[in-house]
Amino acid sequence: MPRCDHYKGLEILSVPDEIAGCEECLKTGDRWVHLRMCLHCGHIGCCDSSPNQHARKHCGERGHPLIRSAEPGETWGYCYSHDIFTQLG
């Protein structure tokens, strides 16, 4: 799988062993479908299938285009800017 230039010089962060849930949804009492982790800062947000799409909103607000799945057993990453999936593990 290809990787875009956003990965250059970036340390690929590991998913924490324990995740309570989407950081914003936990604060507001909302629900999520799947979790995504920002590869730039470690923020945990909900996926595009979730009602609030907090991972994508984090990208737009912070300019952090790279995420990885925070779901157990999944090792893929995604760049919002280039719409490219990549294998991380």
C-alpha angles and dihedrals in degrees: 000000000000125000124211126223092266088079094059110117092357120132108224105236119221120234111254116251091238125037121177093201141267106347095223096040090053089056094049100034093243126143132242137198104209134358129238129191124214109236091208100056109359096250112162114220138161125265131253090264089061119091095245102035091210095170091059092043089052089054091052095045098043102027092238105141100176125084136163130206111265091197117117113266095010117118104176130118132201137202113215092196096054100026090232127145118206137181113246105180 
